[in-house]
């Protein structure tokens, strides 16, 4: 019995995540991104002493394009975002696992400098709104758009076969984009969501099981998928055969 792991996050992240399962026996990995990124031209204003808030690799890339030639400093959401920002030459002043954690941290320890949240069209957390309400100067600028992408023909073919499928979900947008275009499946998918909010955004068929990552990061998602593989193997084996 082969389990299909369908990875649908944007291409760079998909390849990195897929590499962790490439040599796992009994698992075939299919990469088919359902989210694309398109840059949006925007007049972003950041004072000389201003600081950025970045919550994704796409935001990091756009920060370096929008403020080219400038030594940027930022607060990041997610360890993966922070690592990519550091590699991109951005000074990381602090990291939080979620938007809510970052807002709480800044309420307790205001940075004392103006903030600018560079974000995508589809964003959660309302960071600028909550910080502004707390008296912390924060603006926001949309600098990229998340674009739905169609599943590949290979993914469609696999999903219509009687194989168990595990689908990691990294964002609400991806959960909706994937769920809205799934073909009829002979076996309901197993989901691994990076948060309960992402699981709640799922728009596809009722899953056979849903696991929520213990924390909203790539390492926890990797562990969640590994747990899902074991759980699906037990389901496929049937009662008393695990």
C-alpha positions as CSV (number, residue, x, y, z in Angstrom):
1,X,0.0,0.0,0.0
2,X,1.4,3.4,-1.1
3,X,0.4,6.6,0.6
4,X,0.5,9.8,-1.6
5,X,1.7,12.9,0.0
6,X,0.3,15.9,-2.0
7,X,2.3,19.1,-1.3
8,X,0.6,22.2,-2.6
9,X,2.5,25.1,-1.1
10,X,4.4,27.6,-3.4
11,X,7.2,25.9,-5.3
12,X,10.3,26.8,-3.3
13,X,8.7,25.9,0.0
14,X,7.1,22.7,-1.5
15,X,10.5,21.4,-2.7
16,X,12.1,22.0,0.7
17,X,9.2,20.3,2.5
18,X,9.1,17.4,0.1
19,X,12.8,16.7,0.6
20,X,12.1,15.5,4.1
21,X,10.0,12.6,2.8
22,X,11.8,11.8,-0.4
23,X,13.4,8.6,0.9
24,X,10.5,7.3,3.0
25,X,9.3,3.9,2.0
26,X,5.7,3.4,1.1
27,X,5.2,7.1,0.4
28,X,5.1,8.8,-3.0
29,X,5.5,12.6,-3.0
30,X,3.6,14.7,-5.5
31,X,4.4,18.5,-5.6
32,X,1.6,20.6,-7.2
33,X,1.5,24.2,-5.9
34,X,-2.0,25.6,-5.7
35,X,-0.8,29.1,-4.7
36,X,1.3,31.4,-6.9
37,X,2.8,34.8,-6.0
38,X,2.5,37.9,-8.1
39,X,4.2,41.1,-7.1
40,X,2.1,44.2,-6.8
41,X,3.6,47.7,-7.4
42,X,3.0,49.8,-4.3
43,X,4.2,53.1,-3.0
44,X,5.4,51.9,0.4
45,X,6.7,54.6,2.8
46,X,9.1,53.8,5.6
47,X,10.8,56.5,7.6
48,X,14.6,56.3,7.9
49,X,14.3,54.8,11.4
50,X,11.3,52.7,10.5
51,X,11.1,48.9,11.0
52,X,9.3,46.2,8.9
53,X,7.0,43.4,9.8
54,X,7.4,40.4,7.6
55,X,5.3,37.2,7.7
56,X,6.4,35.2,4.6
57,X,9.2,34.5,2.2
58,X,7.3,36.5,-0.4
59,X,7.2,39.5,2.0
60,X,11.0,39.3,2.5
61,X,11.6,39.2,-1.2
62,X,9.4,42.1,-1.8
63,X,11.0,44.1,1.0
64,X,14.3,43.8,-0.7
65,X,12.8,44.9,-4.0
66,X,10.7,47.8,-2.6
67,X,13.5,49.2,-0.4
68,X,16.5,48.2,-2.6
69,X,19.8,49.5,-1.4
70,X,18.6,50.0,2.1
71,X,19.7,48.1,5.2
72,X,16.3,46.8,6.4
73,X,15.4,45.7,9.9
74,X,12.4,43.7,10.7
75,X,10.3,41.7,13.1
76,X,9.3,38.3,11.5
77,X,6.5,35.9,12.0
78,X,7.7,32.3,11.8
79,X,11.2,30.9,12.2
80,X,11.4,30.1,8.5
81,X,10.6,33.7,7.5
82,X,13.3,34.9,10.0
83,X,15.9,32.5,8.6
84,X,15.2,33.6,5.0
85,X,15.2,37.3,6.1
86,X,18.6,36.8,7.7
87,X,20.0,35.1,4.6
88,X,18.6,37.9,2.5
89,X,20.5,40.5,4.4
90,X,17.7,41.8,6.7
91,X,18.4,42.4,10.3
92,X,15.9,40.4,12.3
93,X,15.0,42.1,15.6
94,X,12.6,39.6,16.9
95,X,10.5,36.6,15.9
96,X,7.0,35.4,16.9
97,X,5.2,32.2,15.9
98,X,1.9,34.0,14.9
99,X,0.6,37.4,14.3
100,X,-1.3,37.4,17.6
101,X,2.0,36.6,19.5
102,X,3.8,39.4,17.7
103,X,1.1,41.9,18.6
104,X,1.1,40.8,22.2
105,X,4.9,41.1,22.4
106,X,4.8,44.6,20.9
107,X,2.1,45.7,23.2
108,X,4.3,44.7,26.2
109,X,7.5,46.0,24.6
110,X,6.7,48.7,22.1
111,X,9.6,49.2,19.6
112,X,9.5,53.0,19.8
113,X,9.8,53.3,16.1
114,X,7.3,53.4,13.2
115,X,6.4,50.1,11.8
116,X,5.3,48.9,8.3
117,X,3.7,45.6,7.7
118,X,4.4,44.4,4.1
119,X,1.8,41.8,3.3
120,X,-0.1,39.9,0.7
121,X,-3.6,40.6,-0.5
122,X,-4.9,37.7,1.6
123,X,-3.6,38.2,5.1
124,X,-4.8,37.3,8.6
125,X,-4.2,38.8,12.0
126,X,-4.9,42.5,11.2
127,X,-1.5,43.4,12.6
128,X,-1.5,47.1,11.7
129,X,-5.0,47.5,13.0
130,X,-4.3,45.9,16.4
131,X,-1.0,47.7,16.9
132,X,-2.5,51.1,15.9
133,X,-5.4,50.5,18.4
134,X,-2.7,49.9,21.1
135,X,-1.1,53.3,20.3
136,X,1.8,51.8,18.3
137,X,2.5,53.5,15.0
138,X,2.0,50.9,12.3
139,X,1.0,51.1,8.7
140,X,0.6,48.3,6.1
141,X,1.1,48.0,2.4
142,X,0.0,45.2,0.1
143,X,3.0,44.2,-2.0
144,X,2.1,40.8,-3.4
145,X,-1.0,38.8,-4.3
146,X,-1.6,35.1,-3.8
147,X,-2.9,33.6,-7.0
148,X,-4.8,30.3,-7.2
149,X,-3.1,27.7,-9.4
150,X,-4.6,24.5,-10.8
151,X,-3.5,21.1,-9.7
152,X,-1.2,19.4,-12.2
153,X,-2.5,16.6,-14.5
154,X,-0.4,14.1,-12.6
155,X,-2.0,15.2,-9.3
156,X,-5.5,14.9,-10.8
157,X,-4.7,11.4,-12.0
158,X,-3.3,10.2,-8.6
159,X,-6.3,11.7,-6.7
160,X,-8.8,9.7,-8.8
161,X,-7.1,6.4,-7.9
162,X,-7.8,4.3,-4.9
163,X,-4.7,5.4,-3.0
164,X,-4.8,7.1,0.5
165,X,-3.7,10.7,0.3
166,X,-2.3,13.1,2.9
167,X,-2.5,16.8,2.2
168,X,-0.5,19.3,4.3
169,X,-2.2,22.7,4.5
170,X,0.0,25.7,5.3
171,X,-2.5,28.6,4.8
172,X,-6.2,29.4,4.7
173,X,-5.8,30.5,1.0
174,X,-4.2,27.2,0.1
175,X,-6.9,25.2,2.0
176,X,-9.6,26.9,0.0
177,X,-7.7,26.8,-3.3
178,X,-7.1,23.1,-3.0
179,X,-10.4,22.2,-1.6
180,X,-12.3,24.0,-4.3
181,X,-10.8,22.1,-7.2
182,X,-10.4,18.5,-5.9
183,X,-11.8,15.9,-8.3
184,X,-14.1,13.1,-7.0
185,X,-11.8,10.9,-4.8
186,X,-12.5,7.2,-4.0
187,X,-10.8,7.7,-0.6
188,X,-11.3,10.8,1.5
189,X,-8.1,12.8,2.1
190,X,-6.2,13.0,5.4
191,X,-5.4,16.6,6.3
192,X,-2.5,18.1,8.3
193,X,-3.1,21.8,9.0
194,X,-0.7,24.3,10.4
195,X,-3.4,25.8,12.6
196,X,-7.0,25.3,13.5
197,X,-7.9,28.3,11.5
198,X,-6.4,26.7,8.4
199,X,-8.3,23.5,9.1
200,X,-11.5,25.5,9.4
201,X,-10.9,27.1,6.0
202,X,-10.9,23.7,4.2
203,X,-13.5,23.7,1.5
204,X,-13.1,20.2,0.1
205,X,-14.7,16.9,1.0
206,X,-14.9,15.8,4.6
207,X,-11.5,14.3,5.5
208,X,-11.0,10.9,7.0
209,X,-8.8,12.5,9.6
210,X,-7.5,16.0,10.4
211,X,-4.3,16.6,12.5
212,X,-3.3,20.1,13.7
213,X,0.4,20.9,14.0
214,X,1.5,21.4,17.6
215,X,3.0,24.8,16.6
216,X,2.7,26.9,13.4
217,X,6.0,26.1,11.8
218,X,7.6,23.8,9.2
219,X,9.2,21.4,11.8
220,X,5.9,20.8,13.5
221,X,4.2,20.3,10.1
222,X,6.8,17.7,9.3
223,X,6.1,15.8,12.5
224,X,2.4,16.2,11.9
225,X,2.7,14.6,8.4
226,X,4.8,11.8,9.9
227,X,2.1,11.1,12.5
228,X,-0.6,11.2,9.7
229,X,1.4,8.6,7.7
230,X,1.3,6.3,10.7
231,X,-2.4,7.0,11.3
232,X,-3.3,6.3,7.7
233,X,-1.3,3.1,7.6
234,X,-3.3,1.9,10.6
235,X,-6.6,2.9,9.0
236,X,-5.6,1.0,5.8
237,X,-4.6,-2.0,7.8
238,X,-8.0,-2.2,9.5
239,X,-9.0,-3.1,13.1
240,X,-6.6,-5.4,14.9
241,X,-4.0,-5.3,12.0
242,X,-1.9,-2.4,13.1
